[in-house]
Amino acid sequence: MGNDALPPDERHASALAAWREVLGTARVLGPDQARARYPQDTSGTRRALAGALLPGTVPEVQEAVRLAQRHAVPLYPISTGNNWGYGGAHPVRDGCMVLDLSGLRAIRRLDPELATVTVEPGVTQAQLRAHLDRHRLPFMVPATGAGPRCSLLGNALERGYGLTPYADHFGAVTSLEAVLADGSLYRPALAEMGAPDVDEVFKWGIGPYLDGLFTQGAFGVVTAGTIALAHRPERVESFFFELREESHLPAAVAAVRAILTDLEGVSGSINLMNRRRVVSMVEPFPAAEVPPRQAVPEEVVARLARRQRLPAWLGVGALYGTAAVVRAARARVRRHLRGVPTRALFLNRGRLGPLRGLSRLIPGALGEGARARLESLALGLEILEGIPNEVALPLACWRAGRGGEPGARDPARDGCGVLWYSPLVPMRPETVADYAGMVTRVALEHGIDPLITLTSLSARCFDSTVPLLFDRADALHGDQARRCFAALFQAGRDRGLLPYRLGVEEMDRFARLAPGAGALAARLRAVLDPGDILSPGRYTAQEAERAGGKGT
Ligand SMILES: Cc1cc2nc3c(=O)[nH]c(=O)nc-3n(C[C@H](O)[C@H](O)[C@H](O)COP(=O)(O)OP(=O)(O)OC[C@H]3O[C@@H](n4cnc5c(N)ncnc54)[C@H](O)[C@@H]3O)c2cc1C
């Protein structure tokens, strides 16, 4: 029997008491403790949390969910809760208990022969790296820019992307286990039917593909997942190419498409970054020259770029294979770039060593600058090899000018202001050029720096990530960033471009703009979770009614 007839306060108090019986006092947090544990997100989002639950085993998760159902208190499951720029650990709605799964940290099984690993939600990129190194296993960790302390499953469940050959992280998930809203345990059909081994090596299973329900949704609490791991090949080599002029972008897009088509399985993702994005990687934010709530003036960007000899766009890719394959691929890359006025530079960690040695001989600030850039480059190359690190995190704090403690960076706690606009962009030269022009114009109109990255997801499509950086100490600047997101969303949609993922503040857009899909999700929820206790409001139609008249 549920007790949703009780007033909310009493319901909440009796639920807390019941959870404490199961989990113990220390693993059931009240509202104040939860507020202290889960900082405001980098996007500025902070919900009124009812508390947090910290289970350590699957049966504890099941019992926690059953009690939530009985007491009609909604839960918001997170893995490590570092969903920076999309809401962090914060739910779509106020009044949820965070169901924090970071304590489920088992690497349940690693199959070195078939290269799969089954992990619980608390297993981080760093933990898997350490495990692989300890056992001398030649696999890459599916690393992201969000760094070593992020959950492998949390990222995959958001359908995040990374920087290694298996860049589509949910694409690499072959099997999921989840607790449903009634506390029962879902396992894929093949595993139930007696073939768990097959289930771990074949993503689609048999019958309706149900694992997908547990991504970007609210249909269950995922307690384990199997991930296919990419082998670290004999040679990993990155390549760089510079575009001197903005007008060279369409030709570069065509070349990227040709490289990816030609070198499928050898070329990893290719990134294109605009000048402002590259400036943000190599120069501190020029605070003294930027009026409050404004983007860096164009003449300052031009001067910094001249000083550092930065191009209009920088392309970065990686080749994976045996030494002979990579050598042959290098020639193909050069050939495909012939149509673009540029030259490719190839680099691997081996070649970087002597350069770092030489930089030590350069005295003064020049030497220091060279060493810092080579250090970042080395860390960037490590990520491409599946060795997670924090090299991408300072971006979140570029505008704020502080980056947290190396080794313990946490953009939410460090006060960084960033929310993401991350649309999918078909790999057509004219579409990409038009998109880049649109982002630049709209962002500058809103006093936000247009820092554009285009990451290839295939030879057909880029995911563009645009961090809208703002000063989190300045509420007006935060409002500006949110208005900028809305304007980008609208201008992108006018061109048929939409994000692959939304922050918790933006769920009503999904609900309103996809009424059919949203309504179907709501109908499924009505059956699977009639009490609406799991992540209420995530990617379902209900959010449209609640949001009322908010614009597109
Ligand atoms: C500088 C910077 C760089 C970044 N780079 C990248 C990048 O390269 N690629 C990328 O994808 N993202 C990136 N991000 C965004 C984000 O920080 C990452 O995606 C991060 O991995 C998400 O946090 P998490 O892994 O802790 O997942 P969580 O926050 O734990 O999970 C994300 C969401 O998934 C759902 N969820 C999580 N676990 C469960 C579960 N067990 N059951 C049911 N639902 C669950 C919840 O709705 C949760 O809010 C970056 C952010 C910053 C600031």
The ligand as a Tripos MOL2 file, in Angstrom:
@<TRIPOS>MOLECULE
LIG
   53    58     1     0     0
SMALL
NO_CHARGES

@<TRIPOS>ATOM
      1 C1         34.9820   20.5280  -19.5420 C.3       1 LIG1
      2 C2         33.9610   19.4510  -19.7560 C.ar      1 LIG1
      3 C3         34.2110   18.4630  -20.6830 C.ar      1 LIG1
      4 C4         33.2510   17.4710  -20.9260 C.ar      1 LIG1
      5 N1         33.5300   16.5180  -21.8610 N.ar      1 LIG1
      6 C5         32.5980   15.5940  -22.1710 C.ar      1 LIG1
      7 C6         32.8570   14.6200  -23.1870 C.ar      1 LIG1
      8 O1         33.9490   14.5680  -23.7740 O.2       1 LIG1
      9 N2         31.8640   13.7410  -23.4940 N.ar      1 LIG1
     10 C7         30.6720   13.7520  -22.8430 C.ar      1 LIG1
     11 O2         29.8040   12.9350  -23.1570 O.2       1 LIG1
     12 N3         30.4100   14.6490  -21.8690 N.ar      1 LIG1
     13 C8         31.3290   15.5700  -21.5110 C.ar      1 LIG1
     14 N4         31.0590   16.4870  -20.5150 N.ar      1 LIG1
     15 C9         29.7120   16.4950  -19.8800 C.3       1 LIG1
     16 C10        29.5790   15.6190  -18.5910 C.3       1 LIG1
     17 O3         30.3690   16.1660  -17.5620 O.3       1 LIG1
     18 C11        29.9180   14.1470  -18.8440 C.3       1 LIG1
     19 O4         29.0360   13.6080  -19.7920 O.3       1 LIG1
     20 C12        29.8990   13.2590  -17.5930 C.3       1 LIG1
     21 O5         30.4510   12.0060  -17.9100 O.3       1 LIG1
     22 C13        28.4900   13.0220  -17.0200 C.3       1 LIG1
     23 O6         28.5970   12.7960  -15.6390 O.3       1 LIG1
     24 P1         28.6620   11.3490  -14.9730 P.3       1 LIG1
     25 O7         29.5360   10.4900  -15.7990 O.co2     1 LIG1
     26 O8         28.9940   11.5610  -13.5480 O.co2     1 LIG1
     27 O9         27.1800   10.8090  -15.1590 O.3       1 LIG1
     28 P2         25.9540   11.0600  -14.1660 P.3       1 LIG1
     29 O10        25.8700   12.5050  -13.8650 O.co2     1 LIG1
     30 O11        26.0130   10.1390  -13.0300 O.co2     1 LIG1
     31 O12        24.7770   10.5940  -15.1060 O.3       1 LIG1
     32 C14        24.2300   11.4000  -16.1010 C.3       1 LIG1
     33 C15        22.7080   11.2370  -16.1160 C.3       1 LIG1
     34 O13        22.3820    9.9110  -16.5440 O.3       1 LIG1
     35 C16        21.3300    9.3640  -15.7490 C.3       1 LIG1
     36 N5         21.8790    8.2370  -14.9830 N.ar      1 LIG1
     37 C17        23.1390    8.1470  -14.5230 C.ar      1 LIG1
     38 N6         23.3300    6.9870  -13.9160 N.ar      1 LIG1
     39 C18        22.1720    6.3240  -13.9670 C.ar      1 LIG1
     40 C19        21.7750    5.0360  -13.5290 C.ar      1 LIG1
     41 N7         22.6400    4.2180  -12.9420 N.pl3     1 LIG1
     42 N8         20.5020    4.6450  -13.7570 N.ar      1 LIG1
     43 C20        19.6340    5.4640  -14.4030 C.ar      1 LIG1
     44 N9         19.9680    6.6930  -14.8540 N.ar      1 LIG1
     45 C21        21.2370    7.1090  -14.6470 C.ar      1 LIG1
     46 C22        20.8590   10.4740  -14.8330 C.3       1 LIG1
     47 O14        19.7660   11.1180  -15.4300 O.3       1 LIG1
     48 C23        22.0650   11.3900  -14.7450 C.3       1 LIG1
     49 O15        21.7160   12.7340  -14.4980 O.3       1 LIG1
     50 C24        32.0060   17.4850  -20.2240 C.ar      1 LIG1
     51 C25        31.7760   18.4810  -19.2630 C.ar      1 LIG1
     52 C26        32.7420   19.4580  -19.0370 C.ar      1 LIG1
     53 C27        32.4560   20.5290  -18.0360 C.3       1 LIG1
@<TRIPOS>BOND
     1     1     2 1
     2     2     3 ar
     3     2    52 ar
     4     3     4 ar
     5     4     5 ar
     6     4    50 ar
     7     5     6 ar
     8     6     7 ar
     9     6    13 1
    10     7     8 2
    11     7     9 ar
    12     9    10 ar
    13    10    11 2
    14    10    12 ar
    15    12    13 ar
    16    13    14 ar
    17    14    15 1
    18    14    50 ar
    19    15    16 1
    20    16    17 1
    21    16    18 1
    22    18    19 1
    23    18    20 1
    24    20    21 1
    25    20    22 1
    26    22    23 1
    27    23    24 1
    28    24    25 2
    29    24    26 1
    30    24    27 1
    31    27    28 1
    32    28    29 2
    33    28    30 1
    34    28    31 1
    35    31    32 1
    36    32    33 1
    37    33    34 1
    38    33    48 1
    39    34    35 1
    40    35    36 1
    41    35    46 1
    42    36    37 ar
    43    36    45 ar
    44    37    38 ar
    45    38    39 ar
    46    39    40 ar
    47    39    45 ar
    48    40    41 1
    49    40    42 ar
    50    42    43 ar
    51    43    44 ar
    52    44    45 ar
    53    46    47 1
    54    46    48 1
    55    48    49 1
    56    50    51 ar
    57    51    52 ar
    58    52    53 1
@<TRIPOS>SUBSTRUCTURE
     1 LIG1         1 GROUP 0 **** ****
